């Protein structure tokens, strides 16, 4: 189980920064923006190997389940 940044959101933010730089903004003047969207991923095969049971309430909240 892990939290990580959403790749689509990362690419979107990178595109915004590149667009501002190409329009003449100084990269040093651009603010650093934290990731807004994160994804929770659970690897069920590893959980079963370790003998863990994942509650259904948690499985309902995950963004991706790896079988």
PQR file with spaces between the fields and no chain letter, atoms N, CA, C, O and H, PARSE charges and radii, in Angstrom:
ATOM       1  N    UNK     1       0.850   -1.161    0.000 -0.4000 1.5000
ATOM       2  CA   UNK     1       0.000    0.000    0.000 -0.0000 2.0000
ATOM       3  C    UNK     1       0.898    1.227    0.000  0.5500 1.7000
ATOM       4  O    UNK     1       1.844    1.313    0.783 -0.5500 1.4000
ATOM       5  N    UNK     2       0.606    2.158   -0.865 -0.4000 1.5000
ATOM       6  CA   UNK     2       1.417    3.370   -0.902 -0.0000 2.0000
ATOM       7  C    UNK     2       0.614    4.531   -1.470  0.5500 1.7000
ATOM       8  O    UNK     2      -0.339    4.360   -2.230 -0.5500 1.4000
ATOM       9  H    UNK     2      -0.163    2.088   -1.501  0.4000 1.0000
ATOM      10  N    UNK     3       1.042    5.709   -1.066 -0.4000 1.5000
ATOM      11  CA   UNK     3       0.529    6.942   -1.649 -0.0000 2.0000
ATOM      12  C    UNK     3       1.570    7.442   -2.630  0.5500 1.7000
ATOM      13  O    UNK     3       2.770    7.339   -2.376 -0.5500 1.4000
ATOM      14  H    UNK     3       1.816    5.848   -0.448  0.4000 1.0000
ATOM      15  N    UNK     4       1.123    7.976   -3.731 -0.4000 1.5000
ATOM      16  CA   UNK     4       2.038    8.538   -4.701 -0.0000 2.0000
ATOM      17  C    UNK     4       1.349    9.612   -5.507  0.5500 1.7000
ATOM      18  O    UNK     4       0.126    9.755   -5.468 -0.5500 1.4000
ATOM      19  H    UNK     4       0.148    8.060   -3.937  0.4000 1.0000
ATOM      20  N    UNK     5       2.138   10.357   -6.228 -0.4000 1.5000
ATOM      21  CA   UNK     5       1.550   11.420   -7.041 -0.0000 2.0000
ATOM      22  C    UNK     5       0.859   10.821   -8.256  0.5500 1.7000
ATOM      23  O    UNK     5       1.266    9.782   -8.776 -0.5500 1.4000
ATOM      24  H    UNK     5       3.131   10.241   -6.260  0.4000 1.0000
ATOM      25  N    UNK     6      -0.172   11.483   -8.686 -0.4000 1.5000
ATOM      26  CA   UNK     6      -0.906   11.081   -9.875 -0.0000 2.0000
ATOM      27  C    UNK     6      -0.115   11.551  -11.090  0.5500 1.7000
ATOM      28  O    UNK     6       0.141   12.746  -11.239 -0.5500 1.4000
ATOM      29  H    UNK     6      -0.503   12.326   -8.264  0.4000 1.0000
ATOM      30  N    UNK     7       0.275   10.612  -11.966 -0.4000 1.5000
ATOM      31  CA   UNK     7       1.127   10.972  -13.105 -0.0000 2.0000
ATOM      32  C    UNK     7       0.443   11.946  -14.058  0.5500 1.7000
ATOM      33  O    UNK     7       1.086   12.859  -14.574 -0.5500 1.4000
ATOM      34  H    UNK     7       0.067    9.642  -11.845  0.4000 1.0000
ATOM      35  N    UNK     8      -0.834   11.764  -14.291 -0.4000 1.5000
ATOM      36  CA   UNK     8      -1.542   12.687  -15.193 -0.0000 2.0000
ATOM      37  C    UNK     8      -1.513   14.103  -14.636  0.5500 1.7000
ATOM      38  O    UNK     8      -1.346   15.062  -15.390 -0.5500 1.4000
ATOM      39  H    UNK     8      -1.357   11.022  -13.871  0.4000 1.0000
ATOM      40  N    UNK     9      -1.671   14.241  -13.336 -0.4000 1.5000
ATOM      41  CA   UNK     9      -1.622   15.565  -12.708 -0.0000 2.0000
ATOM      42  C    UNK     9      -0.209   16.144  -12.785  0.5500 1.7000
ATOM      43  O    UNK     9      -0.037   17.348  -12.976 -0.5500 1.4000
ATOM      44  H    UNK     9      -1.806   13.463  -12.724  0.4000 1.0000
ATOM      45  N    UNK    10       0.802   15.283  -12.636 -0.4000 1.5000
ATOM      46  CA   UNK    10       2.190   15.737  -12.745 -0.0000 2.0000
ATOM      47  C    UNK    10       2.482   16.284  -14.136  0.5500 1.7000
ATOM      48  O    UNK    10       3.104   17.336  -14.286 -0.5500 1.4000
ATOM      49  H    UNK    10       0.662   14.305  -12.480  0.4000 1.0000
ATOM      50  N    UNK    11       2.024   15.556  -15.149 -0.4000 1.5000
ATOM      51  CA   UNK    11       2.239   16.013  -16.530 -0.0000 2.0000
ATOM      52  C    UNK    11       1.490   17.312  -16.799  0.5500 1.7000
ATOM      53  O    UNK    11       1.988   18.179  -17.518 -0.5500 1.4000
ATOM      54  H    UNK    11       1.519   14.702  -15.027  0.4000 1.0000
ATOM      55  N    UNK    12       0.292   17.452  -16.223 -0.4000 1.5000
ATOM      56  CA   UNK    12      -0.483   18.681  -16.417 -0.0000 2.0000
ATOM      57  C    UNK    12       0.255   19.871  -15.820  0.5500 1.7000
ATOM      58  O    UNK    12       0.345   20.927  -16.447 -0.5500 1.4000
ATOM      59  H    UNK    12      -0.111   16.748  -15.639  0.4000 1.0000
ATOM      60  N    UNK    13       0.792   19.703  -14.586 -0.4000 1.5000
ATOM      61  CA   UNK    13       1.540   20.791  -13.953 -0.0000 2.0000
ATOM      62  C    UNK    13       2.814   21.123  -14.729  0.5500 1.7000
ATOM      63  O    UNK    13       3.181   22.290  -14.859 -0.5500 1.4000
ATOM      64  H    UNK    13       0.719   18.846  -14.076  0.4000 1.0000
ATOM      65  N    UNK    14       3.485   20.090  -15.243 -0.4000 1.5000
ATOM      66  CA   UNK    14       4.689   20.332  -16.039 -0.0000 2.0000
ATOM      67  C    UNK    14       4.354   21.122  -17.300  0.5500 1.7000
ATOM      68  O    UNK    14       5.106   22.011  -17.701 -0.5500 1.4000
ATOM      69  H    UNK    14       3.187   19.141  -15.137  0.4000 1.0000
ATOM      70  N    UNK    15       3.226   20.796  -17.921 -0.4000 1.5000
ATOM      71  CA   UNK    15       2.801   21.525  -19.115 -0.0000 2.0000
ATOM      72  C    UNK    15       2.500   22.980  -18.819  0.5500 1.7000
ATOM      73  O    UNK    15       2.795   23.857  -19.630 -0.5500 1.4000
ATOM      74  H    UNK    15       2.615   20.074  -17.596  0.4000 1.0000
ATOM      75  N    UNK    16       1.914   23.239  -17.662 -0.4000 1.5000
ATOM      76  CA   UNK    16       1.619   24.626  -17.273 -0.0000 2.0000
ATOM      77  C    UNK    16       2.920   25.407  -17.092  0.5500 1.7000
ATOM      78  O    UNK    16       3.044   26.534  -17.570 -0.5500 1.4000
ATOM      79  H    UNK    16       1.674   22.526  -17.003  0.4000 1.0000
ATOM      80  N    UNK    17       3.897   24.797  -16.392 -0.4000 1.5000
ATOM      81  CA   UNK    17       5.189   25.457  -16.194 -0.0000 2.0000
ATOM      82  C    UNK    17       5.888   25.714  -17.525  0.5500 1.7000
ATOM      83  O    UNK    17       6.414   26.805  -17.747 -0.5500 1.4000
ATOM      84  H    UNK    17       3.797   23.881  -16.004  0.4000 1.0000
ATOM      85  N    UNK    18       5.900   24.730  -18.402 -0.4000 1.5000
ATOM      86  CA   UNK    18       6.558   24.890  -19.705 -0.0000 2.0000
ATOM      87  C    UNK    18       5.885   25.994  -20.505  0.5500 1.7000
ATOM      88  O    UNK    18       6.556   26.795  -21.154 -0.5500 1.4000
ATOM      89  H    UNK    18       5.473   23.844  -18.221  0.4000 1.0000
ATOM      90  N    UNK    19       4.554   26.035  -20.457 -0.4000 1.5000
ATOM      91  CA   UNK    19       3.831   27.084  -21.168 -0.0000 2.0000
ATOM      92  C    UNK    19       4.196   28.470  -20.660  0.5500 1.7000
ATOM      93  O    UNK    19       4.361   29.398  -21.452 -0.5500 1.4000
ATOM      94  H    UNK    19       4.009   25.384  -19.929  0.4000 1.0000
ATOM      95  N    UNK    20       4.323   28.616  -19.350 -0.4000 1.5000
ATOM      96  CA   UNK    20       4.698   29.921  -18.793 -0.0000 2.0000
ATOM      97  C    UNK    20       6.121   30.305  -19.191  0.5500 1.7000
ATOM      98  O    UNK    20       6.395   31.466  -19.492 -0.5500 1.4000
ATOM      99  H    UNK    20       4.188   27.862  -18.707  0.4000 1.0000
ATOM     100  N    UNK    21       7.020   29.327  -19.190 -0.4000 1.5000
ATOM     101  CA   UNK    21       8.411   29.617  -19.572 -0.0000 2.0000
ATOM     102  C    UNK    21       8.496   29.987  -21.043  0.5500 1.7000
ATOM     103  O    UNK    21       9.223   30.912  -21.406 -0.5500 1.4000
ATOM     104  H    UNK    21       6.797   28.383  -18.945  0.4000 1.0000
ATOM     105  N    UNK    22       7.768   29.282  -21.890 -0.4000 1.5000
ATOM     106  CA   UNK    22       7.783   29.589  -23.317 -0.0000 2.0000
ATOM     107  C    UNK    22       7.147   30.949  -23.615  0.5500 1.7000
ATOM     108  O    UNK    22       7.459   31.574  -24.629 -0.5500 1.4000
ATOM     109  H    UNK    22       7.178   28.530  -21.596  0.4000 1.0000
ATOM     110  N    UNK    23       6.267   31.401  -22.739 -0.4000 1.5000
ATOM     111  CA   UNK    23       5.668   32.717  -22.916 -0.0000 2.0000
ATOM     112  C    UNK    23       6.518   33.831  -22.330  0.5500 1.7000
ATOM     113  O    UNK    23       6.102   34.989  -22.328 -0.5500 1.4000
ATOM     114  H    UNK    23       6.014   30.893  -21.916  0.4000 1.0000
ATOM     115  N    UNK    24       7.714   33.494  -21.827 -0.4000 1.5000
ATOM     116  CA   UNK    24       8.645   34.530  -21.402 -0.0000 2.0000
ATOM     117  C    UNK    24       8.842   34.671  -19.913  0.5500 1.7000
ATOM     118  O    UNK    24       9.585   35.557  -19.489 -0.5500 1.4000
ATOM     119  H    UNK    24       8.052   32.553  -21.829  0.4000 1.0000
ATOM     120  N    UNK    25       8.218   33.846  -19.098 -0.4000 1.5000
ATOM     121  CA   UNK    25       8.393   33.958  -17.648 -0.0000 2.0000
ATOM     122  C    UNK    25       9.776   33.443  -17.248  0.5500 1.7000
ATOM     123  O    UNK    25      10.301   32.496  -17.833 -0.5500 1.4000
ATOM     124  H    UNK    25       7.615   33.127  -19.443  0.4000 1.0000
ATOM     125  N    UNK    26      10.335   34.079  -16.260 -0.4000 1.5000
ATOM     126  CA   UNK    26      11.632   33.651  -15.740 -0.0000 2.0000
ATOM     127  C    UNK    26      11.397   32.428  -14.837  0.5500 1.7000
ATOM     128  O    UNK    26      10.609   32.520  -13.896 -0.5500 1.4000
ATOM     129  H    UNK    26       9.909   34.849  -15.785  0.4000 1.0000
ATOM     130  N    UNK    27      12.052   31.293  -15.091 -0.4000 1.5000
ATOM     131  CA   UNK    27      11.835   30.099  -14.273 -0.0000 2.0000
ATOM     132  C    UNK    27      12.112   30.322  -12.790  0.5500 1.7000
ATOM     133  O    UNK    27      11.470   29.693  -11.949 -0.5500 1.4000
ATOM     134  H    UNK    27      12.693   31.217  -15.855  0.4000 1.0000
ATOM     135  N    UNK    28      13.038   31.189  -12.455 -0.4000 1.5000
ATOM     136  CA   UNK    28      13.356   31.454  -11.051 -0.0000 2.0000
ATOM     137  C    UNK    28      12.210   32.182  -10.341  0.5500 1.7000
ATOM     138  O    UNK    28      12.103   32.121   -9.116 -0.5500 1.4000
ATOM     139  H    UNK    28      13.560   31.699  -13.138  0.4000 1.0000
ATOM     140  N    UNK    29      11.361   32.865  -11.099 -0.4000 1.5000
ATOM     141  CA   UNK    29      10.253   33.611  -10.501 -0.0000 2.0000
ATOM     142  C    UNK    29       8.985   32.782  -10.343  0.5500 1.7000
ATOM     143  O    UNK    29       8.043   33.224   -9.686 -0.5500 1.4000
ATOM     144  H    UNK    29      11.448   32.915  -12.094  0.4000 1.0000
ATOM     145  N    UNK    30       8.940   31.594  -10.930 -0.4000 1.5000
ATOM     146  CA   UNK    30       7.745   30.757  -10.846 -0.0000 2.0000
ATOM     147  C    UNK    30       7.674   30.070   -9.483  0.5500 1.7000
ATOM     148  O    UNK    30       8.680   29.549   -9.003 -0.5500 1.4000
ATOM     149  H    UNK    30       9.706   31.235  -11.464  0.4000 1.0000
ATOM     150  N    UNK    31       6.506   30.065   -8.860 -0.4000 1.5000
ATOM     151  CA   UNK    31       6.381   29.427   -7.548 -0.0000 2.0000
ATOM     152  C    UNK    31       6.377   27.910   -7.677  0.5500 1.7000
ATOM     153  O    UNK    31       5.957   27.365   -8.698 -0.5500 1.4000
ATOM     154  H    UNK    31       5.689   30.489   -9.250  0.4000 1.0000
ATOM     155  N    UNK    32       6.841   27.244   -6.649 -0.4000 1.5000
ATOM     156  CA   UNK    32       6.788   25.786   -6.601 -0.0000 2.0000
ATOM     157  C    UNK    32       5.404   25.389   -6.122  0.5500 1.7000
ATOM     158  O    UNK    32       4.956   25.832   -5.064 -0.5500 1.4000
ATOM     159  H    UNK    32       7.182   27.687   -5.820  0.4000 1.0000
ATOM     160  N    UNK    33       4.735   24.562   -6.892 -0.4000 1.5000
ATOM     161  CA   UNK    33       3.390   24.138   -6.529 -0.0000 2.0000
ATOM     162  C    UNK    33       3.427   22.683   -6.080  0.5500 1.7000
ATOM     163  O    UNK    33       3.956   21.830   -6.793 -0.5500 1.4000
ATOM     164  H    UNK    33       5.099   24.202   -7.751  0.4000 1.0000
ATOM     165  N    UNK    34       2.872   22.390   -4.908 -0.4000 1.5000
ATOM     166  CA   UNK    34       2.843   20.993   -4.455 -0.0000 2.0000
ATOM     167  C    UNK    34       1.814   20.194   -5.240  0.5500 1.7000
ATOM     168  O    UNK    34       0.891   20.753   -5.832 -0.5500 1.4000
ATOM     169  H    UNK    34       2.442   23.083   -4.329  0.4000 1.0000
ATOM     170  N    UNK    35       1.987   18.890   -5.234 -0.4000 1.5000
ATOM     171  CA   UNK    35       1.026   18.024   -5.897 -0.0000 2.0000
ATOM     172  C    UNK    35      -0.313   18.127   -5.177  0.5500 1.7000
ATOM     173  O    UNK    35      -0.373   18.065   -3.949 -0.5500 1.4000
ATOM     174  H    UNK    35       2.737   18.435   -4.753  0.4000 1.0000
ATOM     175  N    UNK    36      -1.363   18.281   -5.932 -0.4000 1.5000
ATOM     176  CA   UNK    36      -2.684   18.431   -5.354 -0.0000 2.0000
ATOM     177  C    UNK    36      -3.366   17.067   -5.247  0.5500 1.7000
ATOM     178  O    UNK    36      -4.068   16.791   -4.274 -0.5500 1.4000
ATOM     179  H    UNK    36      -1.314   18.332   -6.930  0.4000 1.0000
ATOM     180  N    UNK    37      -3.159   16.235   -6.235 -0.4000 1.5000
ATOM     181  CA   UNK    37      -3.845   14.954   -6.275 -0.0000 2.0000
ATOM     182  C    UNK    37      -2.845   13.827   -6.030  0.5500 1.7000
ATOM     183  O    UNK    37      -1.819   13.744   -6.704 -0.5500 1.4000
ATOM     184  H    UNK    37      -2.589   16.460   -7.026  0.4000 1.0000
ATOM     185  N    UNK    38      -3.144   12.975   -5.078 -0.4000 1.5000
ATOM     186  CA   UNK    38      -2.325   11.799   -4.811 -0.0000 2.0000
ATOM     187  C    UNK    38      -3.195   10.557   -4.994  0.5500 1.7000
ATOM     188  O    UNK    38      -4.421   10.623   -4.909 -0.5500 1.4000
ATOM     189  H    UNK    38      -3.978   13.043   -4.530  0.4000 1.0000
ATOM     190  N    UNK    39      -2.542    9.431   -5.246 -0.4000 1.5000
ATOM     191  CA   UNK    39      -3.263    8.188   -5.478 -0.0000 2.0000
ATOM     192  C    UNK    39      -2.849    7.157   -4.439  0.5500 1.7000
ATOM     193  O    UNK    39      -1.672    7.043   -4.098 -0.5500 1.4000
ATOM     194  H    UNK    39      -1.546    9.377   -5.315  0.4000 1.0000
ATOM     195  N    UNK    40      -3.827    6.407   -3.938 -0.4000 1.5000
ATOM     196  CA   UNK    40      -3.574    5.313   -3.012 -0.0000 2.0000
ATOM     197  C    UNK    40      -3.657    4.017   -3.801  0.5500 1.7000
ATOM     198  O    UNK    40      -4.670    3.736   -4.440 -0.5500 1.4000
ATOM     199  H    UNK    40      -4.784    6.500   -4.215  0.4000 1.0000
ATOM     200  N    UNK    41      -2.584    3.224   -3.755 -0.4000 1.5000
ATOM     201  CA   UNK    41      -2.499    1.975   -4.500 -0.0000 2.0000
ATOM     202  C    UNK    41      -2.247    0.841   -3.513  0.5500 1.7000
ATOM     203  O    UNK    41      -1.400    0.957   -2.627 -0.5500 1.4000
ATOM     204  H    UNK    41      -1.761    3.453   -3.235  0.4000 1.0000
ATOM     205  N    UNK    42      -2.987   -0.258   -3.672 -0.4000 1.5000
ATOM     206  CA   UNK    42      -2.799   -1.435   -2.824 -0.0000 2.0000
ATOM     207  C    UNK    42      -2.467   -2.624   -3.721  0.5500 1.7000
ATOM     208  O    UNK    42      -3.153   -2.879   -4.711 -0.5500 1.4000
ATOM     209  H    UNK    42      -3.675   -0.352   -4.391  0.4000 1.0000
ATOM     210  N    UNK    43      -1.407   -3.348   -3.362 -0.4000 1.5000
ATOM     211  CA   UNK    43      -1.013   -4.560   -4.069 -0.0000 2.0000
ATOM     212  C    UNK    43      -1.595   -5.744   -3.296  0.5500 1.7000
ATOM     213  O    UNK    43      -1.079   -6.113   -2.241 -0.5500 1.4000
ATOM     214  H    UNK    43      -0.850   -3.142   -2.558  0.4000 1.0000
ATOM     215  N    UNK    44      -2.662   -6.334   -3.817 -0.4000 1.5000
ATOM     216  CA   UNK    44      -3.348   -7.414   -3.118 -0.0000 2.0000
ATOM     217  C    UNK    44      -2.524   -8.700   -3.078  0.5500 1.7000
ATOM     218  O    UNK    44      -2.612   -9.448   -2.105 -0.5500 1.4000
ATOM     219  H    UNK    44      -3.081   -6.034   -4.674  0.4000 1.0000
ATOM     220  N    UNK    45      -1.731   -8.971   -4.107 -0.4000 1.5000
ATOM     221  CA   UNK    45      -0.906  -10.178   -4.110 -0.0000 2.0000
ATOM     222  C    UNK    45       0.102  -10.140   -2.960  0.5500 1.7000
ATOM     223  O    UNK    45       0.303  -11.138   -2.269 -0.5500 1.4000
ATOM     224  H    UNK    45      -1.660   -8.363   -4.897  0.4000 1.0000
ATOM     225  N    UNK    46       0.727   -8.990   -2.764 -0.4000 1.5000
ATOM     226  CA   UNK    46       1.686   -8.850   -1.673 -0.0000 2.0000
ATOM     227  C    UNK    46       0.979   -8.931   -0.325  0.5500 1.7000
ATOM     228  O    UNK    46       1.502   -9.532    0.614 -0.5500 1.4000
ATOM     229  H    UNK    46       0.564   -8.179   -3.325  0.4000 1.0000
ATOM     230  N    UNK    47      -0.199   -8.333   -0.222 -0.4000 1.5000
ATOM     231  CA   UNK    47      -0.953   -8.392    1.028 -0.0000 2.0000
ATOM     232  C    UNK    47      -1.314   -9.834    1.379  0.5500 1.7000
ATOM     233  O    UNK    47      -1.211  -10.235    2.539 -0.5500 1.4000
ATOM     234  H    UNK    47      -0.623   -7.844   -0.984  0.4000 1.0000
ATOM     235  N    UNK    48      -1.731  -10.607    0.392 -0.4000 1.5000
ATOM     236  CA   UNK    48      -2.068  -12.010    0.639 -0.0000 2.0000
ATOM     237  C    UNK    48      -0.827  -12.811    1.007  0.5500 1.7000
ATOM     238  O    UNK    48      -0.892  -13.681    1.875 -0.5500 1.4000
ATOM     239  H    UNK    48      -1.815  -10.281   -0.549  0.4000 1.0000
ATOM     240  N    UNK    49       0.313  -12.530    0.354 -0.4000 1.5000
ATOM     241  CA   UNK    49       1.557  -13.224    0.671 -0.0000 2.0000
ATOM     242  C    UNK    49       1.983  -12.958    2.107  0.5500 1.7000
ATOM     243  O    UNK    49       2.507  -13.846    2.780 -0.5500 1.4000
ATOM     244  H    UNK    49       0.365  -11.823   -0.352  0.4000 1.0000
ATOM     245  N    UNK    50       1.757  -11.729    2.576 -0.4000 1.5000
ATOM     246  CA   UNK    50       2.113  -11.366    3.944 -0.0000 2.0000
ATOM     247  C    UNK    50       1.049  -11.786    4.955  0.5500 1.7000
ATOM     248  O    UNK    50       1.250  -11.646    6.162 -0.5500 1.4000
ATOM     249  H    UNK    50       1.331  -11.008    2.030  0.4000 1.0000
ATOM     250  N    UNK    51      -0.068  -12.293    4.473 -0.4000 1.5000
ATOM     251  CA   UNK    51      -1.143  -12.712    5.368 -0.0000 2.0000
ATOM     252  C    UNK    51      -1.981  -11.572    5.887  0.5500 1.7000
ATOM     253  O    UNK    51      -2.598  -11.691    6.946 -0.5500 1.4000
ATOM     254  H    UNK    51      -0.230  -12.407    3.493  0.4000 1.0000
ATOM     255  N    UNK    52      -2.018  -10.479    5.172 -0.4000 1.5000
ATOM     256  CA   UNK    52      -2.791   -9.306    5.598 -0.0000 2.0000
ATOM     257  C    UNK    52      -4.187   -9.343    4.997  0.5500 1.7000
ATOM     258  O    UNK    52      -4.369   -9.786    3.863 -0.5500 1.4000
ATOM     259  H    UNK    52      -1.517  -10.383    4.312  0.4000 1.0000
ATOM     260  N    UNK    53      -5.153   -8.887    5.741 -0.4000 1.5000
ATOM     261  CA   UNK    53      -6.498   -8.703    5.204 -0.0000 2.0000
ATOM     262  C    UNK    53      -6.772   -7.207    5.165  0.5500 1.7000
ATOM     263  O    UNK    53      -6.619   -6.507    6.166 -0.5500 1.4000
ATOM     264  H    UNK    53      -5.005   -8.527    6.663  0.4000 1.0000
ATOM     265  N    UNK    54      -7.167   -6.742    4.029 -0.4000 1.5000
ATOM     266  CA   UNK    54      -7.444   -5.321    3.827 -0.0000 2.0000
ATOM     267  C    UNK    54      -8.940   -5.104    4.061  0.5500 1.7000
ATOM     268  O    UNK    54      -9.758   -5.751    3.407 -0.5500 1.4000
ATOM     269  H    UNK    54      -7.291   -7.311    3.215  0.4000 1.0000
ATOM     270  N    UNK    55      -9.312   -4.213    4.974 -0.4000 1.5000
ATOM     271  CA   UNK    55     -10.743   -3.969    5.235 -0.0000 2.0000
ATOM     272  C    UNK    55     -11.455   -3.427    3.999  0.5500 1.7000
ATOM     273  O    UNK    55     -10.872   -2.702    3.193 -0.5500 1.4000
ATOM     274  H    UNK    55      -8.647   -3.687    5.505  0.4000 1.0000
ATOM     275  N    UNK    56     -12.724   -3.793    3.869 -0.4000 1.5000
ATOM     276  CA   UNK    56     -13.513   -3.342    2.724 -0.0000 2.0000
ATOM     277  C    UNK    56     -13.657   -1.818    2.707  0.5500 1.7000
ATOM     278  O    UNK    56     -13.744   -1.220    1.634 -0.5500 1.4000
ATOM     279  H    UNK    56     -13.198   -4.382    4.523  0.4000 1.0000
ATOM     280  N    UNK    57     -13.684   -1.194    3.869 -0.4000 1.5000
ATOM     281  CA   UNK    57     -13.788    0.267    3.922 -0.0000 2.0000
ATOM     282  C    UNK    57     -12.570    0.914    3.271  0.5500 1.7000
ATOM     283  O    UNK    57     -12.693    1.945    2.609 -0.5500 1.4000
ATOM     284  H    UNK    57     -13.613   -1.680    4.740  0.4000 1.0000
ATOM     285  N    UNK    58     -11.400    0.317    3.456 -0.4000 1.5000
ATOM     286  CA   UNK    58     -10.190    0.848    2.835 -0.0000 2.0000
ATOM     287  C    UNK    58     -10.165    0.545    1.346  0.5500 1.7000
ATOM     288  O    UNK    58      -9.747    1.385    0.549 -0.5500 1.4000
ATOM     289  H    UNK    58     -11.300   -0.520    3.994  0.4000 1.0000
ATOM     290  N    UNK    59     -10.610   -0.647    0.961 -0.4000 1.5000
ATOM     291  CA   UNK    59     -10.647   -0.992   -0.464 -0.0000 2.0000
ATOM     292  C    UNK    59     -11.595   -0.091   -1.244  0.5500 1.7000
ATOM     293  O    UNK    59     -11.404    0.128   -2.440 -0.5500 1.4000
ATOM     294  H    UNK    59     -10.950   -1.329    1.608  0.4000 1.0000
ATOM     295  N    UNK    60     -12.602    0.424   -0.580 -0.4000 1.5000
ATOM     296  CA   UNK    60     -13.532    1.339   -1.242 -0.0000 2.0000
ATOM     297  C    UNK    60     -12.934    2.707   -1.512  0.5500 1.7000
ATOM     298  O    UNK    60     -13.462    3.463   -2.328 -0.5500 1.4000
ATOM     299  H    UNK    60     -12.757    0.246    0.392  0.4000 1.0000
ATOM     300  N    UNK    61     -11.843    3.034   -0.840 -0.4000 1.5000
ATOM     301  CA   UNK    61     -11.236    4.359   -0.986 -0.0000 2.0000
ATOM     302  C    UNK    61     -10.004    4.389   -1.887  0.5500 1.7000
ATOM     303  O    UNK    61      -9.520    5.468   -2.227 -0.5500 1.4000
ATOM     304  H    UNK    61     -11.414    2.420   -0.177  0.4000 1.0000
ATOM     305  N    UNK    62      -9.490    3.223   -2.279 -0.4000 1.5000
ATOM     306  CA   UNK    62      -8.252    3.197   -3.055 -0.0000 2.0000
ATOM     307  C    UNK    62      -8.514    3.655   -4.489  0.5500 1.7000
ATOM     308  O    UNK    62      -9.627    3.550   -5.004 -0.5500 1.4000
ATOM     309  H    UNK    62      -9.883    2.347   -2.003  0.4000 1.0000
ATOM     310  N    UNK    63      -7.457    4.164   -5.113 -0.4000 1.5000
ATOM     311  CA   UNK    63      -7.536    4.595   -6.497 -0.0000 2.0000
ATOM     312  C    UNK    63      -7.207    3.459   -7.469  0.5500 1.7000
ATOM     313  O    UNK    63      -7.712    3.423   -8.592 -0.5500 1.4000
ATOM     314  H    UNK    63      -6.552    4.249   -4.694  0.4000 1.0000
ATOM     315  N    UNK    64      -6.356    2.535   -7.021 -0.4000 1.5000
ATOM     316  CA   UNK    64      -5.961    1.426   -7.878 -0.0000 2.0000
ATOM     317  C    UNK    64      -5.641    0.216   -7.014  0.5500 1.7000
ATOM     318  O    UNK    64      -4.965    0.327   -5.992 -0.5500 1.4000
ATOM     319  H    UNK    64      -5.947    2.565   -6.110  0.4000 1.0000
ATOM     320  N    UNK    65      -6.139   -0.944   -7.442 -0.4000 1.5000
ATOM     321  CA   UNK    65      -5.832   -2.214   -6.771 -0.0000 2.0000
ATOM     322  C    UNK    65      -5.060   -3.064   -7.753  0.5500 1.7000
ATOM     323  O    UNK    65      -5.522   -3.325   -8.864 -0.5500 1.4000
ATOM     324  H    UNK    65      -6.689   -1.034   -8.272  0.4000 1.0000
ATOM     325  N    UNK    66      -3.873   -3.499   -7.338 -0.4000 1.5000
ATOM     326  CA   UNK    66      -3.061   -4.379   -8.180 -0.0000 2.0000
ATOM     327  C    UNK    66      -3.354   -5.799   -7.733  0.5500 1.7000
ATOM     328  O    UNK    66      -3.156   -6.137   -6.566 -0.5500 1.4000
ATOM     329  H    UNK    66      -3.497   -3.287   -6.436  0.4000 1.0000
ATOM     330  N    UNK    67      -3.823   -6.632   -8.650 -0.4000 1.5000
ATOM     331  CA   UNK    67      -4.176   -8.013   -8.303 -0.0000 2.0000
ATOM     332  C    UNK    67      -2.976   -8.907   -8.325  0.5500 1.7000
ATOM     333  O    UNK    67      -3.093  -10.103   -8.058 -0.5500 1.4000
ATOM     334  H    UNK    67      -3.984   -6.357   -9.598  0.4000 1.0000
